[in-house]
Amino acid sequence: KPREEWFRSVWNFRTSWLKYFAGDKWYDAETETYLTEERLTRDNELFGPVDMNHFFDWRYSDEFGRWGDYNHYDEFGGLEKFRDMVAYHQEHGTRVGLYMDVFLCSKLSRIGQAVQRQDGSFPGGYSTPEDPLWNMCQWHPGWQEYLSTRAADVARETGADGIYLDEGGTDLDQYWCWRDDHPHEVPACS
């Protein structure tokens, strides 16, 4: 049921998935259409005006993995349809945020295929057999340049209002870098 008015008046930050939660997907792959009007109307009615809608799985690619390239819009109807979905939100007073990660890079991604490790290993806290991951060093100038450029490109390409770079500075041991030729103490994380 709709929430009480005091609840409906607070900052309303929603998190959404385009197609990986079937009961709440925003993109119908069978018809190649976005359900933006329907979903946004529903959320506004239930929770009050949606200030920002944050999408997680916009970056997923069956061919190139979940992390790293951040440009495979073809699995969601193409860039033009994606931009139209973002614009619809904005025209109705809702900002759009997109999720990226500081450390994770799919080995399947184009950038991941360009990464070389001395021993050939790729430790990864979120690796799966379908999408094995590299854990990138957030201190490495090459990765910093790539990720900051890619985030700016994504914002420009999609028209999104914000990019959320997750996990940077978390100091989780699976993200520690032990390379002594990088510009940090060994080991380093945050």
Secondary structure as UniProt FT lines:
FT   HELIX           5..8
FT   STRAND          13..17
FT   HELIX           22..24
FT   STRAND          27..28
FT   TURN            29..32
FT   STRAND          33..34
FT   HELIX           36..47
FT   STRAND          52..55
FT   HELIX           57..59
FT   TURN            62..64
FT   HELIX           73..76
FT   HELIX           79..91
FT   TURN            92..93
FT   STRAND          95..101
FT   STRAND          104..106
FT   TURN            107..108
FT   HELIX           110..114
FT   TURN            118..119
FT   TURN            125..126
FT   STRAND          133..135
FT   TURN            138..139
FT   HELIX           141..158
FT   STRAND          162..166
FT   TURN            168..169
FT   HELIX           173..175
FT   TURN            180..181
//
